[in-house]
């Protein structure tokens, strides 16, 4: 098994629109299904309540790593849902983290959005496969979600 997830989707909308859907915390929350508390700021932690059915008990958290306008948005986030969740209730200090990067490229018909998640080697071996497979499936769905979101909200 690899330690890296990669997903690509071609969106028939301008980069500026995709960028806003990724980096405006309200828009991100709308397609990702999380109620975020505050805007994304580089170096800061963003938190919110998951609204995804079955995950409403989860507090979503990510550290905003980079925001290179209309090129790269990256975060690191804890992988606790697949491991010892009781240990990390409300406090993700010390939890294994992965790096999530959203890269945008112009295309004649719109935008190529490439998502990568790396760093699964940071997850304890006993939980790594489950975390990888869960996130791989989750990103497949989330790439569809952002596509639908920008199509319905030009």
N, C-alpha and C positions, 0 to 999 in steps of 0.2 A: 504494500500500500504506500502511496505517495504521502508527503506531508504538505501538499498544496492542492487547493481547489481552484479551478479556473472556469469561469462562465463568461460567455460573450452573447450580446444581443444587439441587433441593429434596430435602432429606434428612428422612426420617420418624423423626427422633430429636431429643431436646432440644439446645438450644444448648450446654449444659454438656458434653454428650458430644462434640459436634463440636469444641468448644474444646480439650478434652483431646486429641483425636486430632491436632489441629494443633500444639499447643504442648508436649506431652510428647515429648521427643526420641526415646524408645523407640517410642512409638505412631506418630509422624511417620515414623520409619524403617521401621516395619512396612508401612505402605501406600505410602510413596514409594519403597521399596526402596533404602535407604541405611543403612549401619551407622554411626550417629553416636557420637562419642566422649564427649560431655558434654551436660548440660542446656542448653536455650536461655536465654540471659540477654541482656537489652537492652544494646546497645552492644558485645557480644562476637561473635567469629567462632565459628561452629559448623563442624566438619569431620567427614567420615566417608568411608568407602569405599562407592562405588556397588555395589549388588547387582543392578541391573537387567541382564538378559541382554544381552550385547554392550557394556556400559558398565562392566564390572568394573574396567577400567584407570583409571577416572576417580575423582579425589578430589573429592567434593562439598564445596562451601564456601559459606557465606552469612553475612552480618553481620545480626544480629537488630536491626531498627530500632525496631519498636514492638510492645508487647503490652498492648493495652487489653482487659482481661478480658471475654470473651464478645462482643466487638465487632470488634476489628481485630488481626490478626497480620501484620506485614510484615517483609520481608527485602530485602536487596540481594544479588545474586549475580553472579559473573563469567560472561560468555558466552565460553568458550574452546573448547568442543567443536566449534563450527562454524567456528572461525577457525584461527589459527596455534597448534595445541595444543602442539607441541614447544617453542614459546617459553615456555609457561607451566607446564611440568611441575613440579608441586608448589609453585609460587609464582605466585599470581595478582595480585601487585602490578602495578598499571598496566593490568590487563585491563579491558576495557569491562564495565560493570555495568548491570543493569536492576533496577527496583523491582518486587517481587512483593507484592501485598496480598491477604489473605484477609479478607473482611468477612462478618459473620454477622448475620442478622436473624431474629427470631422470626416464625413462621407458625403458623396454627392446627394444622397437622399436623406441625410440627417446626421445621426450620431452613432458611432460604435461605442458601446459601453462594455468594458471588460472589468470583471470582478475577480479578484484573487484573494484567497485567504491562505495564509501561511503561518508556520510556527507550531504545527501540531506536535512536533517533537517536544514542546514544552508541557504537553499534557501527559500525566502519568500513563505508562504503557497499558495498565489494566483498563483504562477508559478511552484510550486514543482512538481505536477503531469505531467505537460507538459515537464519539464526538465527531469524528471525520464524516462518517456516513450520515449522521443527523444533520450536520451543517451542509453537506453536499446537497442533500434533498431540500433543505430549507432555502439554499441559494437558488436552486432551480425555480422554486416557487416565487421567491422575492424578485427575481429578474423578470418574471411574468408580471408581477404586481407593479413594478415601476413602469414597465411598458404600457400596461393598461392605464395606469394613473396619468402618465403624460399624454396619452392619446385622448383621454376623456377630459383633461384639464389643460388645454393648450396655452 
